Amino acid sequence: MNMFGLAGGFLGPTVMGSLESSTGNKLAGLWFIIVAVCVGAVLVWFAKYKGTEQPAGQPQKEPSI
């Protein structure tokens, strides 16, 4: 887990700086981060709810408290 934090601490400023210098737009890096977060959210959504559908005719389980 610590490795991901260290990698993000290095890659975040590096990617944002390189996008700013290559495009000349200060917001290019932020748009990249926005897109990356949205893609990650969609991947987590599908990974979380994959296989949770009930087969037809099966009663739904009540949530346990």
C-alpha positions in Angstrom: 0.0 0.0 0.0 2.8 2.3 0.8 4.4 1.7 -2.6 1.2 3.1 -4.3 1.4 6.3 -2.3 5.1 6.7 -3.1 4.5 6.0 -6.8 1.6 8.5 -6.9 3.6 11.1 -5.2 6.2 10.9 -7.9 4.1 10.2 -11.0 1.4 12.8 -10.2 3.6 15.9 -10.4 5.7 14.4 -13.2 2.7 13.7 -15.4 1.1 17.1 -14.7 4.4 18.9 -15.4 5.1 17.1 -18.6 1.5 17.7 -19.9 1.7 21.3 -19.0 5.1 21.8 -20.8 4.1 19.8 -23.8 0.7 21.4 -24.4 1.3 24.9 -22.8 -2.0 24.6 -21.0 -1.9 24.6 -17.2 -5.2 22.7 -17.0 -4.0 19.7 -19.2 -2.7 17.8 -16.2 -5.8 18.4 -14.2 -8.0 17.1 -17.1 -5.8 14.0 -17.2 -6.3 13.4 -13.5 -10.1 13.9 -13.8 -10.2 11.3 -16.6 -8.0 8.9 -14.7 -10.3 9.2 -11.6 -13.4 8.7 -13.6 -12.0 5.6 -15.3 -11.0 4.2 -12.0 -14.4 4.8 -10.5 -16.1 3.0 -13.4 -13.7 0.0 -13.0 -14.4 -0.2 -9.3 -18.1 0.0 -9.9 -18.0 -3.0 -12.3 -15.6 -4.9 -10.1 -17.8 -4.4 -7.1 -21.1 -5.4 -8.6 -20.0 -8.1 -11.0 -21.7 -11.4 -10.2 -24.2 -10.0 -7.7 -27.2 -10.6 -9.9 -29.7 -13.1 -8.6 -30.7 -15.9 -10.9 -34.3 -15.8 -12.1 -36.7 -17.5 -9.7 -34.4 -17.2 -6.7 -35.7 -15.3 -3.7 -33.7 -12.3 -2.7 -31.7 -12.5 0.5 -32.5 -10.0 3.2 -29.5 -8.0 4.4 -28.1 -9.0 7.7 -27.7 -6.3 10.3 
